[in-house]
């Protein structure tokens, strides 16, 4: 202790320094021990923060997963749209549908889709909300390059990549963008040039086409575009057509644009009056006026034009099948065109030999010299139909001997153009013209008018052949004797019924002339070209008793002249 107390000042100073150093060390040590607890607390907070970050990351990833799952569900069915209404943002691999597209979808039954390679993005109509744009959908594929088909105005488009591993592309209607039965397939080469590959028609449930390959087995195109190009317009070279019945004309119908997928047209308003073939050949079938509507298949594109179909003449009826005249005699041929509403109903008369006979525009024939010629009657307008009437002209010294009761075998007798058959003049057994159609048509008109005023006018007897008259005459001779039979029945070859120009109508009754029907017939038959051939009080001239039912066709105006004269035919002709 003494030593300590007796230590030198310098030593004391050293010892004090050591003591201070010791205190400082202890103080430093204590300080370090205190803070050791504080870093432990900081590490716990850091761990909690990391856990929070990880939890947030998991929530984010889960959200992304759900979002992608929802998008995948939207991804499953292909829905279509008109490319005109698609606005696509290709940035960052996203696709955006804008409000214009939404309005288009709302106003149509179509759905929307677009695709590239093996990717397809689909939006169902019922999932689309009214907003400026839809949520962005990320595509894990290359950008869609619709500019590759900018030269095709197609309503429905889908692009397929080249696939060397398969030989055909096939897809079902329910998973495709196609709604039409006909589509065009275009190939896109390496230079992005389009080339029409083939047209697929009559599509039902499945659409497929072969991939074209070169001689080395490589696919010829990088991509394929399946497209339907709609018809925008139908044009025609003129709006009005006029044709004759049976005539045909080609319709210069054009479908615009020229590359329209379906150029097939349907036609309405034809009503069987006109027939239009698949080659657009129009044929006039029934006379009338028609407004035809051409309609493009699959589109409401229409084109209207008018067609007038004219009725044309089918035949020319004449009241004389042949004419026999004496030199300087005249007669008239009455011609009528059927149907009466034919546009070419006007006729002209021509003679084959003016030295034998001439004819005027009204059908009046005048004999010039003995010989034979033909009178031709034909329509002036196309199509031309015609009929020829043989004419025989004889000199008067060649005329029939009026003292003979029969004409020369093989001949018939015309006096002033009228075929005469009576007890003096007959026709050969070979003469068999049948019923005269003009006379028969005149009877039908007479009958109809008689019925309209309450009189029945049945046809009781018309044309009779020579052999028929033989049997009939012989029965009458057997029953009544020849003298009596000759007063009401003609001998074979001398019956007007053999000419086809005579008819028994109404009632074969001697009292028929006193009935209302018989009186109407006597007073009106001339209007239809007939006369009562054996009138009352003329038996000594005609050789036959009064027959109020027997009418003979002369045609008009001759029948009217004979009726107004009050003469029988023999008196009128002077025979």
PEFEN-V584980 format. One record per residue. RES is the residue in one small letter. SS is DSSP state (alpha for helix, beta for strand, coil for the rest). PSI is psi as a letter, one per 20 degrees, with the letter a starting at -180 (none if undefined). Layout:
# PEFEN-V584980
RES_SS_PSI ; RES_SS_PSI
This chain:
# PEFEN-V584980
x_coil_h ; x_alpha_g ; x_alpha_h ; x_alpha_g ; x_alpha_h ; x_coil_j ; x_coil_q ; x_coil_r ; x_alpha_h ; x_alpha_h ; x_alpha_g ; x_alpha_g ; x_alpha_g ; x_alpha_g ; x_alpha_h ; x_alpha_h ; x_alpha_h ; x_alpha_g ; x_alpha_g ; x_alpha_g ; x_alpha_h ; x_alpha_g ; x_alpha_g ; x_alpha_h ; x_alpha_g ; x_alpha_g ; x_alpha_g ; x_alpha_h ; x_alpha_g ; x_alpha_h ; x_alpha_g ; x_alpha_h ; x_alpha_h ; x_alpha_g ; x_alpha_i ; x_alpha_h ; x_alpha_h ; x_alpha_g ; x_alpha_h ; x_alpha_h ; x_alpha_h ; x_alpha_h ; x_alpha_h ; x_alpha_g ; x_alpha_h ; x_alpha_g ; x_alpha_g ; x_alpha_h ; x_alpha_g ; x_alpha_h ; x_alpha_g ; x_alpha_g ; x_alpha_g ; x_alpha_h ; x_alpha_g ; x_alpha_g ; x_alpha_g ; x_alpha_g ; x_alpha_g ; x_alpha_g ; x_alpha_h ; x_alpha_g ; x_alpha_g ; x_alpha_g ; x_alpha_g ; x_alpha_g ; x_alpha_g ; x_alpha_h ; x_alpha_g ; x_alpha_g ; x_alpha_h ; x_alpha_h ; x_alpha_h ; x_alpha_i ; x_coil_i ; x_coil_h ; x_coil_q ; x_coil_p ; x_coil_q ; x_coil_r ; x_coil_r ; x_coil_p ; x_alpha_h ; x_alpha_h ; x_alpha_j ; x_coil_p ; x_coil_o ; x_coil_p ; x_coil_o ; x_coil_j ; x_alpha_p ; x_alpha_k ; x_alpha_j ; x_beta_q ; x_beta_p ; x_coil_p ; x_coil_p ; x_beta_r ; x_alpha_h ; x_alpha_h ; x_alpha_g ; x_alpha_g ; x_alpha_h ; x_alpha_g ; x_alpha_g ; x_alpha_h ; x_coil_j ; x_coil_r ; x_coil_j ; x_coil_q ; x_coil_r ; x_beta_p ; x_beta_q ; x_beta_q ; x_beta_q ; x_beta_p ; x_coil_c ; x_coil_j ; x_beta_q ; x_beta_p ; x_beta_p ; x_beta_q ; x_beta_p ; x_coil_q ; x_alpha_g ; x_alpha_i ; x_alpha_i ; x_coil_p ; x_coil_q ; x_coil_o ; x_coil_r ; x_coil_h ; x_beta_q ; x_coil_r ; x_coil_q ; x_coil_q ; x_beta_p ; x_beta_p ; x_coil_p ; x_coil_l ; x_coil_r ; x_coil_r ; x_coil_q ; x_coil_p ; x_coil_m ; x_alpha_i ; x_alpha_i ; x_alpha_h ; x_alpha_k ; x_coil_i ; x_coil_i ; x_coil_p ; x_coil_m ; x_beta_q ; x_beta_h ; x_beta_p ; x_beta_p ; x_beta_q ; x_beta_p ; x_beta_p ; x_beta_q ; x_coil_p ; x_coil_o ; x_coil_i ; x_coil_i ; x_coil_r ; x_coil_i ; x_beta_q ; x_beta_p ; x_beta_q ; x_beta_q ; x_beta_q ; x_alpha_h ; x_alpha_i ; x_alpha_k ; x_coil_r ; x_coil_j ; x_coil_p ; x_coil_j ; x_coil_q ; x_coil_i ; x_coil_p ; x_beta_r ; x_beta_q ; x_beta_o ; x_beta_q ; x_beta_q ; x_beta_o ; x_coil_a ; x_coil_h ; x_coil_j ; x_coil_k ; x_coil_q ; x_beta_q ; x_beta_p ; x_beta_p ; x_beta_g ; x_beta_r ; x_beta_p ; x_beta_p ; x_coil_r ; x_coil_l ; x_coil_p ; x_coil_e ; x_coil_h ; x_beta_p ; x_beta_p ; x_beta_q ; x_beta_q ; x_beta_q ; x_coil_o ; x_coil_q ; x_beta_q ; x_coil_a ; x_coil_i ; x_coil_j ; x_coil_j ; x_coil_q ; x_beta_p ; x_coil_h ; x_coil_q ; x_coil_h ; x_beta_r ; x_beta_p ; x_beta_p ; x_beta_p ; x_beta_q ; x_beta_o ; x_beta_o ; x_coil_q ; x_coil_p ; x_coil_h ; x_beta_q ; x_beta_p ; x_beta_q ; x_beta_q ; x_coil_h ; x_coil_q ; x_coil_i ; x_beta_p ; x_beta_q ; x_beta_p ; x_beta_q ; x_beta_q ; x_coil_p ; x_coil_i ; x_coil_q ; x_beta_q ; x_beta_q ; x_beta_p ; x_coil_o ; x_coil_m ; x_beta_p ; x_beta_p ; x_beta_p ; x_beta_p ; x_coil_r ; x_coil_h ; x_coil_j ; x_coil_p ; x_coil_g ; x_coil_o ; x_coil_j ; x_coil_p ; x_beta_q ; x_beta_q ; x_beta_p ; x_beta_q ; x_coil_j ; x_coil_h ; x_coil_k ; x_coil_i ; x_coil_h ; x_beta_q ; x_beta_p ; x_beta_p ; x_coil_r ; x_coil_h ; x_coil_j ; x_coil_k ; x_beta_p ; x_beta_p ; x_beta_p ; x_beta_p ; x_coil_g ; x_coil_p ; x_coil_p ; x_beta_r ; x_beta_p ; x_beta_p ; x_beta_o ; x_beta_p ; x_beta_o ; x_beta_p ; x_beta_p ; x_beta_p ; x_coil_p ; x_coil_i ; x_coil_q ; x_coil_l ; x_coil_p ; x_beta_q ; x_beta_p ; x_beta_q ; x_beta_r ; x_beta_q ; x_beta_p ; x_beta_p ; x_beta_p ; x_beta_p ; x_coil_q ; x_coil_q ; x_coil_p ; x_coil_h ; x_beta_r ; x_beta_o ; x_beta_p ; x_beta_q ; x_coil_i ; x_coil_p ; x_coil_h ; x_beta_r ; x_beta_p ; x_beta_p ; x_beta_q ; x_beta_q ; x_coil_p ; x_coil_i ; x_coil_r ; x_beta_q ; x_beta_r ; x_beta_p ; x_coil_p ; x_coil_p ; x_beta_q ; x_beta_p ; x_beta_p ; x_beta_q ; x_coil_q ; x_coil_h ; x_coil_j ; x_coil_p ; x_coil_h ; x_coil_l ; x_coil_i ; x_coil_p ; x_beta_r ; x_beta_q ; x_beta_p ; x_beta_q ; x_beta_q ; x_coil_i ; x_coil_o ; x_coil_i ; x_coil_h ; x_coil_g ; x_beta_q ; x_beta_r ; x_beta_q ; x_coil_a ; x_coil_i ; x_coil_j ; x_coil_j ; x_beta_p ; x_beta_p ; x_beta_p ; x_beta_p ; x_coil_g ; x_coil_r ; x_coil_q ; x_beta_a ; x_beta_q ; x_beta_r ; x_beta_p ; x_beta_o ; x_beta_p ; x_beta_p ; x_beta_q ; x_beta_q ; x_coil_h ; x_coil_q ; x_coil_q ; x_coil_p ; x_coil_p ; x_coil_q ; x_beta_r ; x_beta_q ; x_beta_p ; x_beta_o ; x_beta_p ; x_beta_p ; x_beta_p ; x_beta_p ; x_beta_q ; x_coil_q ; x_alpha_h ; x_alpha_i ; x_alpha_j ; x_coil_r ; x_coil_p ; x_coil_o ; x_coil_i ; x_coil_i ; x_coil_q ; x_coil_i ; x_coil_q ; x_coil_r ; x_coil_q ; x_coil_p ; x_coil_j ; x_coil_q ; x_coil_q ; x_coil_p ; x_beta_p ; x_beta_o ; x_coil_k ; x_coil_j ; x_beta_p ; x_beta_p ; x_coil_p ; x_coil_o ; x_coil_b ; x_coil_h ; x_coil_g ; x_coil_p ; x_coil_a ; x_coil_q ; x_coil_r ; x_coil_h ; x_coil_i ; x_coil_o ; x_coil_m ; x_coil_i ; x_coil_a ; x_coil_p ; x_coil_p ; x_alpha_h ; x_alpha_g ; x_alpha_h ; x_alpha_g ; x_alpha_h ; x_alpha_h ; x_alpha_g ; x_alpha_h ; x_alpha_g ; x_alpha_g ; x_alpha_g ; x_alpha_g ; x_alpha_h ; x_alpha_g ; x_alpha_h ; x_alpha_h ; x_coil_j ; x_coil_j ; x_coil_p ; x_coil_p ; x_coil_m ; x_coil_q ; x_beta_o ; x_beta_h ; x_beta_p ; x_coil_c ; x_coil_p ; x_coil_p ; x_coil_r ; x_alpha_g ; x_alpha_h ; x_alpha_g ; x_alpha_h ; x_alpha_g ; x_alpha_g ; x_alpha_g ; x_alpha_g ; x_alpha_h ; x_alpha_g ; x_alpha_g ; x_alpha_g ; x_alpha_h ; x_alpha_h ; x_alpha_i ; x_coil_q ; x_alpha_g ; x_alpha_g ; x_alpha_g ; x_alpha_h ; x_coil_i ; x_coil_i ; x_coil_i ; x_coil_p ; x_coil_q ; x_coil_q ; x_coil_p ; x_coil_i ; x_coil_j ; x_coil_p ; x_alpha_h ; x_alpha_h ; x_alpha_i ; x_alpha_i ; x_coil_j ; x_coil_i ; x_beta_q ; x_beta_q ; x_beta_p ; x_beta_r ; x_coil_e ; x_coil_p ; x_coil_n ; x_coil_p ; x_coil_h ; x_coil_j ; x_alpha_h ; x_alpha_i ; x_alpha_i ; x_coil_r ; x_alpha_h ; x_alpha_g ; x_alpha_h ; x_alpha_g ; x_alpha_g ; x_alpha_g ; x_alpha_h ; x_alpha_i ; x_alpha_i ; x_alpha_h ; x_alpha_h ; x_alpha_h ; x_alpha_j ; x_coil_j ; x_beta_q ; x_beta_q ; x_beta_o ; x_beta_h ; x_beta_n ; x_coil_r ; x_coil_p ; x_coil_j ; x_coil_j ; x_alpha_h ; x_alpha_h ; x_alpha_g ; x_alpha_h ; x_coil_j ; x_coil_q ; x_coil_r ; x_coil_p ; x_beta_n ; x_beta_i ; x_beta_i ; x_beta_o ; x_beta_q ; x_beta_p ; x_beta_p ; x_coil_i ; x_coil_r ; x_coil_q ; x_coil_j ; x_alpha_g ; x_alpha_g ; x_alpha_g ; x_alpha_g ; x_alpha_g ; x_alpha_g ; x_alpha_h ; x_alpha_h ; x_coil_j ; x_coil_q ; x_coil_r ; x_alpha_g ; x_alpha_g ; x_alpha_g ; x_alpha_h ; x_alpha_i ; x_coil_k ; x_coil_none
